[in-house]
Amino acid sequence: MKKIIVALSIALSFAIPTYAFADQAACEAKAVSKDGKPLYGAAKDASIKKCMGDAKPNDCEAKAVSKDGKPLYGAAKDASIKKCMGGK
């Protein structure tokens, strides 16, 4: 049973960065001008940053962890979520 848990945790550790990369690829595909032409340079970077910055509250709650990897509670958790959401 312990080997299964270790194997699943290793598999998930490789799946999470792949998921984040897929989001970035989707945002790069959306980086087009009003004319439908692809954006370049700073305009493309800004478009991708805005697309990636549209975080959902559940994503931010999952990211509310300390440097040790332990979940945050109380005011620290609220501050982390607010920062993740972009101060909304």
Secondary structure as GFF3:
##gff-version 3
##sequence-region A 1 88
A	DSSP	alpha_helix	2	30	.	.	.	ID=ss1
A	DSSP	alpha_helix	41	53	.	.	.	ID=ss2
A	DSSP	alpha_helix	57	63	.	.	.	ID=ss3
A	DSSP	alpha_helix	74	84	.	.	.	ID=ss4
###
